[in-house]
Amino acid sequence: MPLLPMDQEWSDEILYQRYALDQDEITLIESMVRPMGGDE
């Protein structure tokens, strides 16, 4: 598990760029991982 600085906010888009994910990888992640937060 990579360690990220916690003094900033990390969005999915920023993480995708940070780890140079391609569209196929992003699509796989978004199909497998449920959003967190909200009214669950």
N, CA, C and O of each residue as an XYZ file, in Angstrom:
160
protein
N       0.851     -1.161      0.000
C       0.000      0.000      0.000
C       0.902      1.231      0.000
O       1.731      1.403      0.893
N       0.736      2.072     -0.993
C       1.553      3.293     -1.029
C       1.161      4.261      0.081
O      -0.008      4.351      0.456
N       2.132      4.968      0.593
C       1.866      5.991      1.598
C       1.676      7.327      0.893
O       2.522      7.755      0.108
N       0.559      7.977      1.184
C       0.258      9.274      0.581
C       0.286     10.348      1.651
O      -0.138     10.098      2.779
N       0.769     11.523      1.330
C       0.701     12.627      2.284
C      -0.765     12.923      2.603
O      -1.589     13.040      1.696
N      -1.082     13.042      3.871
C      -2.467     13.271      4.276
C      -2.766     14.743      4.517
O      -3.793     15.084      5.103
N      -1.869     15.615      4.065
C      -2.104     17.048      4.233
C      -2.767     17.656      2.999
O      -2.815     18.877      2.851
N      -3.278     16.798      2.118
C      -4.012     17.275      0.952
C      -5.156     16.312      0.660
O      -5.163     15.175      1.131
N      -6.115     16.782     -0.118
C      -7.260     15.960     -0.486
C      -6.931     15.197     -1.766
O      -6.386     15.764     -2.712
N      -7.267     13.907     -1.790
C      -6.991     13.054     -2.938
C      -8.307     12.663     -3.606
O      -9.156     12.029     -2.979
N      -8.476     13.031     -4.850
C      -9.649     12.599     -5.614
C      -9.248     11.391     -6.464
O      -8.065     11.111     -6.655
N     -10.253     10.691     -6.962
C      -9.962      9.568     -7.850
C      -9.126     10.026     -9.040
O      -8.152      9.372     -9.412
N      -9.512     11.149     -9.631
C      -8.814     11.636    -10.816
C      -7.341     11.940    -10.532
O      -6.471     11.628    -11.344
N      -7.070     12.542     -9.390
C      -5.679     12.852     -9.021
C      -4.883     11.560     -8.825
O      -3.732     11.468     -9.251
N      -5.493     10.570     -8.185
C      -4.809      9.291     -7.987
C      -4.571      8.573     -9.310
O      -3.516      7.970     -9.507
N      -5.536      8.631    -10.211
C      -5.355      8.003    -11.523
C      -4.150      8.614    -12.231
O      -3.346      7.902    -12.831
N      -4.033      9.928    -12.156
C      -2.894     10.604    -12.786
C      -1.587     10.269    -12.075
O      -0.570     10.010    -12.718
N      -1.625     10.276    -10.744
C      -0.402     10.015     -9.962
C       0.203      8.653    -10.306
O       1.422      8.510    -10.398
N      -0.667      7.657    -10.494
C      -0.189      6.305    -10.761
C      -0.276      5.930    -12.238
O      -0.148      4.757    -12.589
N      -0.493      6.919    -13.102
C      -0.479      6.752    -14.565
C      -1.355      5.585    -15.023
O      -0.927      4.747    -15.817
N      -2.583      5.544    -14.510
C      -3.501      4.485    -14.907
C      -4.094      4.794    -16.271
O      -4.400      5.944    -16.586
N      -4.252      3.745    -17.076
C      -4.890      3.957    -18.378
C      -6.405      3.749    -18.241
O      -6.890      3.347    -17.184
N      -7.140      4.026    -19.312
C      -8.596      3.987    -19.237
C      -9.122      2.593    -18.894
O     -10.120      2.482    -18.183
N      -8.486      1.536    -19.375
C      -8.915      0.175    -19.035
C      -8.777     -0.086    -17.541
O      -9.660     -0.696    -16.938
N      -7.687      0.365    -16.938
C      -7.480      0.186    -15.497
C      -8.507      0.988    -14.700
O      -9.043      0.500    -13.705
N      -8.776      2.202    -15.133
C      -9.755      3.054    -14.455
C     -11.139      2.426    -14.535
O     -11.864      2.395    -13.541
N     -11.507      1.929    -15.701
C     -12.808      1.283    -15.881
C     -12.938      0.072    -14.966
O     -13.987     -0.127    -14.354
N     -11.898     -0.732    -14.864
C     -11.919     -1.895    -13.980
C     -12.106     -1.466    -12.529
O     -12.951     -2.020    -11.827
N     -11.342     -0.502    -12.078
C     -11.453     -0.013    -10.700
C     -12.864      0.483    -10.426
O     -13.463      0.124     -9.413
N     -13.398      1.304    -11.318
C     -14.715      1.888    -11.092
C     -15.829      0.847    -11.155
O     -16.900      1.069    -10.589
N     -15.609     -0.273    -11.824
C     -16.618     -1.330    -11.866
C     -16.560     -2.226    -10.631
O     -17.529     -2.920    -10.326
N     -15.425     -2.217     -9.911
C     -15.239     -3.123     -8.775
C     -15.380     -2.457     -7.409
O     -15.690     -3.133     -6.428
N     -15.160     -1.156     -7.327
C     -15.105     -0.460     -6.040
C     -16.326      0.435     -5.884
O     -16.615      1.270     -6.741
N     -17.044      0.244     -4.766
C     -18.208      1.085     -4.473
C     -17.756      2.432     -3.943
O     -16.740      2.522     -3.253
N     -18.511      3.492     -4.265
C     -18.201      4.802     -3.671
C     -18.361      4.758     -2.152
O     -19.223      4.044     -1.640
N     -17.546      5.506     -1.439
C     -17.632      5.582      0.022
C     -18.284      6.893      0.420
O     -18.258      7.872     -0.327
N     -18.869      6.895      1.612
C     -19.492      8.109      2.121
C     -20.941      8.190      1.706
O     -21.494      7.253      1.131
N     -21.547      9.318      2.003
C     -22.941      9.501      1.622
C     -23.894      8.865      2.615
O     -23.618      8.824      3.814
N     -25.007      8.373      2.117
C     -26.094      7.864      2.967
C     -26.125      6.348      3.061
O     -27.208      5.775      3.187
N     -25.018      5.697      3.008
C     -24.979      4.237      3.014
C     -25.482      3.662      4.302
O     -25.513      2.442      4.464
